[in-house]
C-alpha cells in the first residue's frame, strides 16, 4: 500500500508502509529470539537482557511494550510517579513509562510509514537501556527489594 509524496526537488516519490513481513525481517536482523504470539504480534527476547518486548504491527504504527515490574499494591508514592514523569521528560529517548493493570511498563510507538531497521533497533535498545538504568531508583521508590 503506497502513496505519492513530493520530494523537496519536486519529484514524486512513492512511500510504502512497512508490512508485517518487513517487520519480521527487521526482527530477524536483530539477532534476537522472537516468536509470533498472535497475528502481527511478536515476543522479542534480546540476547543482552532476555527481558521480553512485545512488538505489535498495528497499521499505521508498530507498538513496542516492555514490562518493567509488577507494582506493589501500596506503590502509590507521589515520589515514584513524579520521578517517572521526570524521566519521561528528560531521560527516556524513545517511548515513555506508563502504568497498566498493576504493572509498570515502558512503551514506544513508531510510524510504519517511515520505519526502517535502524529506527526499530534504536527504540528497542533505548527501552532496554532506560529500564535497566532506572531500575534501582524505581525499585527503591516503589518499596520493592531487588530480585
C-alpha positions in Angstrom: 0.0 0.0 0.0 1.8 3.1 -1.2 1.0 6.7 -2.0 2.8 9.6 -3.6 4.7 12.3 -1.8 6.6 15.1 -3.3 10.3 15.2 -2.6 11.8 18.7 -2.0 13.1 18.5 -5.5 9.6 18.3 -6.9 9.9 14.7 -7.9 7.1 12.4 -6.8 8.3 9.5 -4.6 6.2 6.5 -3.6 6.3 5.6 0.0 5.4 2.2 1.2 4.3 1.4 4.7 6.3 -1.3 6.4 4.4 -4.6 6.2 4.2 -7.4 8.8 6.7 -9.3 6.7 9.1 -6.3 6.6 8.8 -6.1 10.4 9.6 -9.8 10.9 12.7 -9.4 8.7 13.8 -6.5 10.9 13.4 -8.7 14.0 15.4 -11.5 12.3 18.2 -9.0 11.6 18.3 -8.0 15.3 19.8 -11.4 16.1 17.4 -11.9 19.0 15.0 -14.7 19.7 11.5 -13.8 18.6 8.2 -15.7 18.1 4.8 -14.7 16.7 2.3 -15.0 19.5 -0.6 -13.6 17.6 -1.2 -12.3 14.1 1.2 -9.4 13.8 2.3 -9.6 17.4 5.8 -10.8 18.3 7.6 -11.5 21.5 11.2 -10.3 21.1 13.9 -11.5 23.6 17.1 -9.6 23.0 20.2 -11.6 23.9 21.7 -8.8 26.0 18.9 -8.8 28.6 16.5 -11.6 27.8 13.7 -9.3 29.0 10.8 -9.8 26.6 9.5 -6.9 24.5 6.1 -7.2 22.8 6.3 -5.8 19.2 2.8 -5.3 17.6 2.3 -4.5 13.9 -0.9 -2.4 14.1 -1.0 -0.2 11.0 -0.4 2.7 10.8 2.0 2.1 13.7 4.1 -0.5 15.4 3.8 -0.7 19.2 6.6 -1.7 21.5 5.9 -2.6 25.1 8.2 -4.0 27.8 7.1 -4.9 31.4 9.5 -3.3 33.8 8.0 -4.7 37.0 4.8 -5.5 38.9 3.8 -2.6 41.2 3.1 -3.5 44.8 -0.4 -2.7 45.9 0.8 0.1 48.1 3.0 1.7 45.4 1.1 4.9 45.5 4.2 7.0 46.2 4.0 10.5 44.8 7.8 10.5 44.6 7.7 7.4 42.4 5.2 8.8 39.9 7.0 12.2 39.9 10.3 10.5 39.1 8.7 8.5 36.3 7.2 11.7 34.8 10.5 13.5 35.1 12.3 10.5 33.4 9.8 10.6 30.6 10.5 14.3 30.1 14.3 14.2 30.4 15.9 10.8 30.1 13.8 8.4 28.1 14.8 8.9 24.5 12.2 6.6 22.9 8.9 6.0 24.4 7.6 6.6 28.0 6.9 4.9 31.2 3.3 4.1 32.0 1.0 2.0 34.3 -1.1 -0.8 33.0 -3.0 -3.3 35.1 -0.8 -3.0 38.1 2.4 -3.1 36.1 5.0 -0.5 35.3 5.7 -0.6 31.6 7.8 1.3 29.1 6.4 1.6 25.6 7.0 3.3 22.3 5.0 3.8 19.1 6.7 4.2 15.7 5.1 5.1 12.4 5.2 2.3 9.8 5.2 4.9 7.0 8.8 5.9 7.8 10.1 3.0 9.9 13.4 1.4 9.0 15.5 -1.1 10.7 17.7 1.4 12.4 14.8 3.2 14.0 13.3 0.0 15.3 16.7 -1.2 16.7 17.3 2.2 18.3 13.8 2.1 20.0 14.4 -1.4 21.3 17.8 -0.5 22.7 16.6 2.7 24.2 13.7 0.9 26.0 16.1 -1.7 27.4 18.7 0.9 28.4 16.2 3.1 30.2 14.6 0.3 32.1 17.9 -1.2 33.2 19.4 2.2 34.0 16.5 3.3 36.2 15.6 0.1 37.9 17.4 0.7 41.2 15.8 4.1 41.7 12.4 2.7 40.6 12.6 -0.3 43.0 13.7 2.0 45.8 10.8 4.4 45.4 8.3 1.5 44.8 9.5 -0.1 48.1 10.5 -3.4 46.5 13.6 -5.4 47.0 15.8 -6.2 44.1 15.2 -9.7 42.7 
